[in-house]
């Protein structure tokens, strides 16, 4: 059981690091397309995907 817990703890740390990297890329992408957006959307960093979805709906 100890081995499982240790392996799970390592996996959780890996996932947390991946999450941090993805969120940083989302922030940088939002900042690239909408400068200053990260200051206003700090509480909703995934707002970028809503904007893209709405844009695609308008294009269709």
mmCIF file of the N, C-alpha and C atoms, coordinates in Angstrom:
data_MODEL
# 
_entry.id   MODEL 
# 
loop_
_atom_site.group_PDB 
_atom_site.id 
_atom_site.type_symbol 
_atom_site.label_atom_id 
_atom_site.label_alt_id 
_atom_site.label_comp_id 
_atom_site.label_asym_id 
_atom_site.label_entity_id 
_atom_site.label_seq_id 
_atom_site.pdbx_PDB_ins_code 
_atom_site.Cartn_x 
_atom_site.Cartn_y 
_atom_site.Cartn_z 
_atom_site.occupancy 
_atom_site.B_iso_or_equiv 
_atom_site.pdbx_formal_charge 
_atom_site.auth_seq_id 
_atom_site.auth_comp_id 
_atom_site.auth_asym_id 
_atom_site.auth_atom_id 
_atom_site.pdbx_PDB_model_num 
ATOM 1   N N  . UNK A 1 1  ? 0.825   -1.195 0.000   1.00 0.00 ? 1  UNK A N  1 
ATOM 2   C CA . UNK A 1 1  ? 0.000   0.000  0.000   1.00 0.00 ? 1  UNK A CA 1 
ATOM 3   C C  . UNK A 1 1  ? 0.867   1.257  0.000   1.00 0.00 ? 1  UNK A C  1 
ATOM 4   N N  . UNK A 1 2  ? 1.994   1.212  0.708   1.00 0.00 ? 2  UNK A N  1 
ATOM 5   C CA . UNK A 1 2  ? 2.886   2.370  0.771   1.00 0.00 ? 2  UNK A CA 1 
ATOM 6   C C  . UNK A 1 2  ? 3.425   2.701  -0.621  1.00 0.00 ? 2  UNK A C  1 
ATOM 7   N N  . UNK A 1 3  ? 3.764   1.663  -1.402  1.00 0.00 ? 3  UNK A N  1 
ATOM 8   C CA . UNK A 1 3  ? 4.261   1.887  -2.760  1.00 0.00 ? 3  UNK A CA 1 
ATOM 9   C C  . UNK A 1 3  ? 3.208   2.581  -3.613  1.00 0.00 ? 3  UNK A C  1 
ATOM 10  N N  . UNK A 1 4  ? 1.973   2.144  -3.471  1.00 0.00 ? 4  UNK A N  1 
ATOM 11  C CA . UNK A 1 4  ? 0.886   2.771  -4.236  1.00 0.00 ? 4  UNK A CA 1 
ATOM 12  C C  . UNK A 1 4  ? 0.736   4.243  -3.870  1.00 0.00 ? 4  UNK A C  1 
ATOM 13  N N  . UNK A 1 5  ? 0.753   4.538  -2.594  1.00 0.00 ? 5  UNK A N  1 
ATOM 14  C CA . UNK A 1 5  ? 0.596   5.925  -2.137  1.00 0.00 ? 5  UNK A CA 1 
ATOM 15  C C  . UNK A 1 5  ? 1.750   6.784  -2.649  1.00 0.00 ? 5  UNK A C  1 
ATOM 16  N N  . UNK A 1 6  ? 2.960   6.267  -2.604  1.00 0.00 ? 6  UNK A N  1 
ATOM 17  C CA . UNK A 1 6  ? 4.109   7.024  -3.093  1.00 0.00 ? 6  UNK A CA 1 
ATOM 18  C C  . UNK A 1 6  ? 4.012   7.266  -4.597  1.00 0.00 ? 6  UNK A C  1 
ATOM 19  N N  . UNK A 1 7  ? 3.613   6.239  -5.346  1.00 0.00 ? 7  UNK A N  1 
ATOM 20  C CA . UNK A 1 7  ? 3.453   6.385  -6.794  1.00 0.00 ? 7  UNK A CA 1 
ATOM 21  C C  . UNK A 1 7  ? 2.335   7.367  -7.115  1.00 0.00 ? 7  UNK A C  1 
ATOM 22  N N  . UNK A 1 8  ? 1.252   7.292  -6.378  1.00 0.00 ? 8  UNK A N  1 
ATOM 23  C CA . UNK A 1 8  ? 0.127   8.215  -6.592  1.00 0.00 ? 8  UNK A CA 1 
ATOM 24  C C  . UNK A 1 8  ? 0.532   9.646  -6.276  1.00 0.00 ? 8  UNK A C  1 
ATOM 25  N N  . UNK A 1 9  ? 1.311   9.832  -5.225  1.00 0.00 ? 9  UNK A N  1 
ATOM 26  C CA . UNK A 1 9  ? 1.772   11.174 -4.859  1.00 0.00 ? 9  UNK A CA 1 
ATOM 27  C C  . UNK A 1 9  ? 2.658   11.750 -5.957  1.00 0.00 ? 9  UNK A C  1 
ATOM 28  N N  . UNK A 1 10 ? 3.539   10.917 -6.535  1.00 0.00 ? 10 UNK A N  1 
ATOM 29  C CA . UNK A 1 10 ? 4.379   11.383 -7.644  1.00 0.00 ? 10 UNK A CA 1 
ATOM 30  C C  . UNK A 1 10 ? 3.526   11.749 -8.853  1.00 0.00 ? 10 UNK A C  1 
ATOM 31  N N  . UNK A 1 11 ? 2.550   10.936 -9.143  1.00 0.00 ? 11 UNK A N  1 
ATOM 32  C CA . UNK A 1 11 ? 1.668   11.198 -10.280 1.00 0.00 ? 11 UNK A CA 1 
ATOM 33  C C  . UNK A 1 11 ? 0.875   12.493 -10.072 1.00 0.00 ? 11 UNK A C  1 
ATOM 34  N N  . UNK A 1 12 ? 0.416   12.712 -8.871  1.00 0.00 ? 12 UNK A N  1 
ATOM 35  C CA . UNK A 1 12 ? -0.319  13.953 -8.565  1.00 0.00 ? 12 UNK A CA 1 
ATOM 36  C C  . UNK A 1 12 ? 0.584   15.160 -8.769  1.00 0.00 ? 12 UNK A C  1 
ATOM 37  N N  . UNK A 1 13 ? 1.819   15.067 -8.339  1.00 0.00 ? 13 UNK A N  1 
ATOM 38  C CA . UNK A 1 13 ? 2.755   16.175 -8.542  1.00 0.00 ? 13 UNK A CA 1 
ATOM 39  C C  . UNK A 1 13 ? 2.996   16.416 -10.022 1.00 0.00 ? 13 UNK A C  1 
ATOM 40  N N  . UNK A 1 14 ? 3.105   15.349 -10.800 1.00 0.00 ? 14 UNK A N  1 
ATOM 41  C CA . UNK A 1 14 ? 3.280   15.492 -12.250 1.00 0.00 ? 14 UNK A CA 1 
ATOM 42  C C  . UNK A 1 14 ? 2.078   16.176 -12.882 1.00 0.00 ? 14 UNK A C  1 
ATOM 43  N N  . UNK A 1 15 ? 0.889   15.785 -12.473 1.00 0.00 ? 15 UNK A N  1 
ATOM 44  C CA . UNK A 1 15 ? -0.328  16.377 -13.016 1.00 0.00 ? 15 UNK A CA 1 
ATOM 45  C C  . UNK A 1 15 ? -0.435  17.854 -12.616 1.00 0.00 ? 15 UNK A C  1 
ATOM 46  N N  . UNK A 1 16 ? -0.077  18.166 -11.399 1.00 0.00 ? 16 UNK A N  1 
ATOM 47  C CA . UNK A 1 16 ? -0.102  19.569 -10.963 1.00 0.00 ? 16 UNK A CA 1 
ATOM 48  C C  . UNK A 1 16 ? 0.844   20.419 -11.803 1.00 0.00 ? 16 UNK A C  1 
ATOM 49  N N  . UNK A 1 17 ? 2.020   19.902 -12.104 1.00 0.00 ? 17 UNK A N  1 
ATOM 50  C CA . UNK A 1 17 ? 2.991   20.625 -12.921 1.00 0.00 ? 17 UNK A CA 1 
ATOM 51  C C  . UNK A 1 17 ? 2.460   20.801 -14.346 1.00 0.00 ? 17 UNK A C  1 
ATOM 52  N N  . UNK A 1 18 ? 1.869   19.756 -14.905 1.00 0.00 ? 18 UNK A N  1 
ATOM 53  C CA . UNK A 1 18 ? 1.283   19.864 -16.236 1.00 0.00 ? 18 UNK A CA 1 
ATOM 54  C C  . UNK A 1 18 ? 0.156   20.893 -16.245 1.00 0.00 ? 18 UNK A C  1 
ATOM 55  N N  . UNK A 1 19 ? -0.655  20.901 -15.211 1.00 0.00 ? 19 UNK A N  1 
ATOM 56  C CA . UNK A 1 19 ? -1.745  21.878 -15.098 1.00 0.00 ? 19 UNK A CA 1 
ATOM 57  C C  . UNK A 1 19 ? -1.188  23.292 -15.060 1.00 0.00 ? 19 UNK A C  1 
ATOM 58  N N  . UNK A 1 20 ? -0.132  23.495 -14.287 1.00 0.00 ? 20 UNK A N  1 
ATOM 59  C CA . UNK A 1 20 ? 0.484   24.808 -14.199 1.00 0.00 ? 20 UNK A CA 1 
ATOM 60  C C  . UNK A 1 20 ? 0.997   25.253 -15.569 1.00 0.00 ? 20 UNK A C  1 
ATOM 61  N N  . UNK A 1 21 ? 1.633   24.346 -16.305 1.00 0.00 ? 21 UNK A N  1 
ATOM 62  C CA . UNK A 1 21 ? 2.173   24.690 -17.619 1.00 0.00 ? 21 UNK A CA 1 
ATOM 63  C C  . UNK A 1 21 ? 1.051   25.013 -18.617 1.00 0.00 ? 21 UNK A C  1 
ATOM 64  N N  . UNK A 1 22 ? -0.014  24.230 -18.589 1.00 0.00 ? 22 UNK A N  1 
ATOM 65  C CA . UNK A 1 22 ? -1.137  24.478 -19.499 1.00 0.00 ? 22 UNK A CA 1 
ATOM 66  C C  . UNK A 1 22 ? -1.793  25.818 -19.193 1.00 0.00 ? 22 UNK A C  1 
ATOM 67  N N  . UNK A 1 23 ? -2.006  26.104 -17.927 1.00 0.00 ? 23 UNK A N  1 
ATOM 68  C CA . UNK A 1 23 ? -2.639  27.370 -17.568 1.00 0.00 ? 23 UNK A CA 1 
ATOM 69  C C  . UNK A 1 23 ? -1.751  28.555 -17.938 1.00 0.00 ? 23 UNK A C  1 
ATOM 70  N N  . UNK A 1 24 ? -0.446  28.393 -17.843 1.00 0.00 ? 24 UNK A N  1 
ATOM 71  C CA . UNK A 1 24 ? 0.475   29.449 -18.266 1.00 0.00 ? 24 UNK A CA 1 
ATOM 72  C C  . UNK A 1 24 ? 0.362   29.670 -19.771 1.00 0.00 ? 24 UNK A C  1 
ATOM 73  N N  . UNK A 1 25 ? 0.250   28.600 -20.536 1.00 0.00 ? 25 UNK A N  1 
ATOM 74  C CA . UNK A 1 25 ? 0.095   28.727 -21.990 1.00 0.00 ? 25 UNK A CA 1 
ATOM 75  C C  . UNK A 1 25 ? -1.239  29.371 -22.341 1.00 0.00 ? 25 UNK A C  1 
ATOM 76  N N  . UNK A 1 26 ? -2.284  29.029 -21.611 1.00 0.00 ? 26 UNK A N  1 
ATOM 77  C CA . UNK A 1 26 ? -3.586  29.662 -21.836 1.00 0.00 ? 26 UNK A CA 1 
ATOM 78  C C  . UNK A 1 26 ? -3.490  31.151 -21.537 1.00 0.00 ? 26 UNK A C  1 
ATOM 79  N N  . UNK A 1 27 ? -2.839  31.502 -20.441 1.00 0.00 ? 27 UNK A N  1 
ATOM 80  C CA . UNK A 1 27 ? -2.687  32.916 -20.087 1.00 0.00 ? 27 UNK A CA 1 
ATOM 81  C C  . UNK A 1 27 ? -1.898  33.661 -21.158 1.00 0.00 ? 27 UNK A C  1 
ATOM 82  N N  . UNK A 1 28 ? -0.802  33.065 -21.626 1.00 0.00 ? 28 UNK A N  1 
ATOM 83  C CA . UNK A 1 28 ? 0.017   33.716 -22.639 1.00 0.00 ? 28 UNK A CA 1 
ATOM 84  C C  . UNK A 1 28 ? -0.730  33.848 -23.959 1.00 0.00 ? 28 UNK A C  1 
ATOM 85  N N  . UNK A 1 29 ? -1.521  32.840 -24.309 1.00 0.00 ? 29 UNK A N  1 
ATOM 86  C CA . UNK A 1 29 ? -2.305  32.909 -25.544 1.00 0.00 ? 29 UNK A CA 1 
ATOM 87  C C  . UNK A 1 29 ? -3.355  33.998 -25.452 1.00 0.00 ? 29 UNK A C  1 
ATOM 88  N N  . UNK A 1 30 ? -4.051  34.061 -24.339 1.00 0.00 ? 30 UNK A N  1 
ATOM 89  C CA . UNK A 1 30 ? -5.057  35.109 -24.148 1.00 0.00 ? 30 UNK A CA 1 
ATOM 90  C C  . UNK A 1 30 ? -4.403  36.485 -24.189 1.00 0.00 ? 30 UNK A C  1 
ATOM 91  N N  . UNK A 1 31 ? -3.233  36.607 -23.594 1.00 0.00 ? 31 UNK A N  1 
ATOM 92  C CA . UNK A 1 31 ? -2.519  37.884 -23.590 1.00 0.00 ? 31 UNK A CA 1 
ATOM 93  C C  . UNK A 1 31 ? -2.068  38.261 -25.003 1.00 0.00 ? 31 UNK A C  1 
ATOM 94  N N  . UNK A 1 32 ? -1.690  37.270 -25.794 1.00 0.00 ? 32 UNK A N  1 
ATOM 95  C CA . UNK A 1 32 ? -1.256  37.529 -27.171 1.00 0.00 ? 32 UNK A CA 1 
ATOM 96  C C  . UNK A 1 32 ? -2.408  38.068 -28.015 1.00 0.00 ? 32 UNK A C  1 
ATOM 97  N N  . UNK A 1 33 ? -3.571  37.428 -27.912 1.00 0.00 ? 33 UNK A N  1 
ATOM 98  C CA . UNK A 1 33 ? -4.710  37.828 -28.738 1.00 0.00 ? 33 UNK A CA 1 
ATOM 99  C C  . UNK A 1 33 ? -5.481  39.006 -28.166 1.00 0.00 ? 33 UNK A C  1 
ATOM 100 N N  . UNK A 1 34 ? -5.368  39.213 -26.873 1.00 0.00 ? 34 UNK A N  1 
ATOM 101 C CA . UNK A 1 34 ? -6.093  40.312 -26.237 1.00 0.00 ? 34 UNK A CA 1 
ATOM 102 C C  . UNK A 1 34 ? -5.217  40.884 -25.134 1.00 0.00 ? 34 UNK A C  1 
ATOM 103 N N  . UNK A 1 35 ? -4.299  41.785 -25.502 1.00 0.00 ? 35 UNK A N  1 
ATOM 104 C CA . UNK A 1 35 ? -3.390  42.342 -24.491 1.00 0.00 ? 35 UNK A CA 1 
ATOM 105 C C  . UNK A 1 35 ? -4.151  42.927 -23.299 1.00 0.00 ? 35 UNK A C  1 
ATOM 106 N N  . UNK A 1 36 ? -3.692  42.620 -22.128 1.00 0.00 ? 36 UNK A N  1 
ATOM 107 C CA . UNK A 1 36 ? -4.340  43.093 -20.910 1.00 0.00 ? 36 UNK A CA 1 
ATOM 108 C C  . UNK A 1 36 ? -5.437  42.166 -20.417 1.00 0.00 ? 36 UNK A C  1 
ATOM 109 N N  . UNK A 1 37 ? -5.754  41.139 -21.181 1.00 0.00 ? 37 UNK A N  1 
ATOM 110 C CA . UNK A 1 37 ? -6.850  40.232 -20.811 1.00 0.00 ? 37 UNK A CA 1 
ATOM 111 C C  . UNK A 1 37 ? -6.547  39.473 -19.531 1.00 0.00 ? 37 UNK A C  1 
ATOM 112 N N  . UNK A 1 38 ? -5.298  39.132 -19.321 1.00 0.00 ? 38 UNK A N  1 
ATOM 113 C CA . UNK A 1 38 ? -4.978  38.339 -18.131 1.00 0.00 ? 38 UNK A CA 1 
ATOM 114 C C  . UNK A 1 38 ? -5.228  39.118 -16.844 1.00 0.00 ? 38 UNK A C  1 
ATOM 115 N N  . UNK A 1 39 ? -5.167  40.443 -16.908 1.00 0.00 ? 39 UNK A N  1 
ATOM 116 C CA . UNK A 1 39 ? -5.441  41.253 -15.725 1.00 0.00 ? 39 UNK A CA 1 
ATOM 117 C C  . UNK A 1 39 ? -6.920  41.210 -15.373 1.00 0.00 ? 39 UNK A C  1 
ATOM 118 N N  . UNK A 1 40 ? -7.776  41.196 -16.404 1.00 0.00 ? 40 UNK A N  1 
ATOM 119 C CA . UNK A 1 40 ? -9.215  41.248 -16.179 1.00 0.00 ? 40 UNK A CA 1 
ATOM 120 C C  . UNK A 1 40 ? -9.835  39.874 -16.001 1.00 0.00 ? 40 UNK A C  1 
ATOM 121 N N  . UNK A 1 41 ? -9.232  38.840 -16.586 1.00 0.00 ? 41 UNK A N  1 
ATOM 122 C CA . UNK A 1 41 ? -9.799  37.497 -16.537 1.00 0.00 ? 41 UNK A CA 1 
ATOM 123 C C  . UNK A 1 41 ? -9.009  36.560 -15.631 1.00 0.00 ? 41 UNK A C  1 
ATOM 124 N N  . UNK A 1 42 ? -8.363  37.102 -14.638 1.00 0.00 ? 42 UNK A N  1 
ATOM 125 C CA . UNK A 1 42 ? -7.550  36.273 -13.750 1.00 0.00 ? 42 UNK A CA 1 
ATOM 126 C C  . UNK A 1 42 ? -8.385  35.222 -13.034 1.00 0.00 ? 42 UNK A C  1 
ATOM 127 N N  . UNK A 1 43 ? -9.642  35.531 -12.767 1.00 0.00 ? 43 UNK A N  1 
ATOM 128 C CA . UNK A 1 43 ? -10.491 34.569 -12.068 1.00 0.00 ? 43 UNK A CA 1 
ATOM 129 C C  . UNK A 1 43 ? -11.108 33.564 -13.028 1.00 0.00 ? 43 UNK A C  1 
ATOM 130 N N  . UNK A 1 44 ? -11.130 33.893 -14.344 1.00 0.00 ? 44 UNK A N  1 
ATOM 131 C CA . UNK A 1 44 ? -11.691 32.990 -15.353 1.00 0.00 ? 44 UNK A CA 1 
ATOM 132 C C  . UNK A 1 44 ? -10.727 32.869 -16.521 1.00 0.00 ? 44 UNK A C  1 
ATOM 133 N N  . UNK A 1 45 ? -9.619  32.174 -16.314 1.00 0.00 ? 45 UNK A N  1 
ATOM 134 C CA . UNK A 1 45 ? -8.600  32.113 -17.361 1.00 0.00 ? 45 UNK A CA 1 
ATOM 135 C C  . UNK A 1 45 ? -9.053  31.369 -18.612 1.00 0.00 ? 45 UNK A C  1 
ATOM 136 N N  . UNK A 1 46 ? -10.066 30.528 -18.502 1.00 0.00 ? 46 UNK A N  1 
ATOM 137 C CA . UNK A 1 46 ? -10.521 29.765 -19.656 1.00 0.00 ? 46 UNK A CA 1 
ATOM 138 C C  . UNK A 1 46 ? -11.549 30.521 -20.496 1.00 0.00 ? 46 UNK A C  1 
ATOM 139 N N  . UNK A 1 47 ? -11.766 31.789 -20.180 1.00 0.00 ? 47 UNK A N  1 
ATOM 140 C CA . UNK A 1 47 ? -12.679 32.635 -20.946 1.00 0.00 ? 47 UNK A CA 1 
ATOM 141 C C  . UNK A 1 47 ? -12.260 32.677 -22.413 1.00 0.00 ? 47 UNK A C  1 
ATOM 142 N N  . UNK A 1 48 ? -10.989 32.493 -22.691 1.00 0.00 ? 48 UNK A N  1 
ATOM 143 C CA . UNK A 1 48 ? -10.474 32.481 -24.055 1.00 0.00 ? 48 UNK A CA 1 
ATOM 144 C C  . UNK A 1 48 ? -11.245 31.471 -24.903 1.00 0.00 ? 48 UNK A C  1 
ATOM 145 N N  . UNK A 1 49 ? -11.542 30.306 -24.351 1.00 0.00 ? 49 UNK A N  1 
ATOM 146 C CA . UNK A 1 49 ? -12.227 29.270 -25.116 1.00 0.00 ? 49 UNK A CA 1 
ATOM 147 C C  . UNK A 1 49 ? -13.678 29.640 -25.395 1.00 0.00 ? 49 UNK A C  1 
ATOM 148 N N  . UNK A 1 50 ? -14.286 30.387 -24.524 1.00 0.00 ? 50 UNK A N  1 
ATOM 149 C CA . UNK A 1 50 ? -15.650 30.870 -24.756 1.00 0.00 ? 50 UNK A CA 1 
ATOM 150 C C  . UNK A 1 50 ? -15.647 31.857 -25.917 1.00 0.00 ? 50 UNK A C  1 
ATOM 151 N N  . UNK A 1 51 ? -14.649 32.720 -25.952 1.00 0.00 ? 51 UNK A N  1 
ATOM 152 C CA . UNK A 1 51 ? -14.535 33.695 -27.033 1.00 0.00 ? 51 UNK A CA 1 
ATOM 153 C C  . UNK A 1 51 ? -14.337 32.978 -28.365 1.00 0.00 ? 51 UNK A C  1 
ATOM 154 N N  . UNK A 1 52 ? -13.465 31.978 -28.393 1.00 0.00 ? 52 UNK A N  1 
ATOM 155 C CA . UNK A 1 52 ? -13.225 31.215 -29.622 1.00 0.00 ? 52 UNK A CA 1 
ATOM 156 C C  . UNK A 1 52 ? -14.495 30.496 -30.058 1.00 0.00 ? 52 UNK A C  1 
ATOM 157 N N  . UNK A 1 53 ? -15.209 29.900 -29.122 1.00 0.00 ? 53 UNK A N  1 
ATOM 158 C CA . UNK A 1 53 ? -16.455 29.202 -29.452 1.00 0.00 ? 53 UNK A CA 1 
ATOM 159 C C  . UNK A 1 53 ? -17.475 30.163 -30.047 1.00 0.00 ? 53 UNK A C  1 
ATOM 160 N N  . UNK A 1 54 ? -17.627 31.327 -29.440 1.00 0.00 ? 54 UNK A N  1 
ATOM 161 C CA . UNK A 1 54 ? -18.568 32.317 -29.946 1.00 0.00 ? 54 UNK A CA 1 
ATOM 162 C C  . UNK A 1 54 ? -18.169 32.794 -31.335 1.00 0.00 ? 54 UNK A C  1 
ATOM 163 N N  . UNK A 1 55 ? -16.882 32.983 -31.545 1.00 0.00 ? 55 UNK A N  1 
ATOM 164 C CA . UNK A 1 55 ? -16.394 33.397 -32.859 1.00 0.00 ? 55 UNK A CA 1 
ATOM 165 C C  . UNK A 1 55 ? -16.707 32.344 -33.904 1.00 0.00 ? 55 UNK A C  1 
ATOM 166 N N  . UNK A 1 56 ? -16.451 31.094 -33.580 1.00 0.00 ? 56 UNK A N  1 
ATOM 167 C CA . UNK A 1 56 ? -16.738 30.008 -34.524 1.00 0.00 ? 56 UNK A CA 1 
ATOM 168 C C  . UNK A 1 56 ? -18.238 29.929 -34.824 1.00 0.00 ? 56 UNK A C  1 
ATOM 169 N N  . UNK A 1 57 ? -19.068 30.163 -33.848 1.00 0.00 ? 57 UNK A N  1 
ATOM 170 C CA . UNK A 1 57 ? -20.520 30.145 -34.075 1.00 0.00 ? 57 UNK A CA 1 
ATOM 171 C C  . UNK A 1 57 ? -20.924 31.257 -35.038 1.00 0.00 ? 57 UNK A C  1 
ATOM 172 N N  . UNK A 1 58 ? -20.303 32.428 -34.906 1.00 0.00 ? 58 UNK A N  1 
ATOM 173 C CA . UNK A 1 58 ? -20.608 33.529 -35.819 1.00 0.00 ? 58 UNK A CA 1 
ATOM 174 C C  . UNK A 1 58 ? -20.150 33.216 -37.239 1.00 0.00 ? 58 UNK A C  1 
ATOM 175 N N  . UNK A 1 59 ? -19.009 32.563 -37.369 1.00 0.00 ? 59 UNK A N  1 
ATOM 176 C CA . UNK A 1 59 ? -18.475 32.223 -38.688 1.00 0.00 ? 59 UNK A CA 1 
ATOM 177 C C  . UNK A 1 59 ? -19.376 31.203 -39.375 1.00 0.00 ? 59 UNK A C  1 
ATOM 178 N N  . UNK A 1 60 ? -19.878 30.253 -38.626 1.00 0.00 ? 60 UNK A N  1 
ATOM 179 C CA . UNK A 1 60 ? -20.765 29.235 -39.210 1.00 0.00 ? 60 UNK A CA 1 
ATOM 180 C C  . UNK A 1 60 ? -22.024 29.891 -39.675 1.00 0.00 ? 60 UNK A C  1 
# 
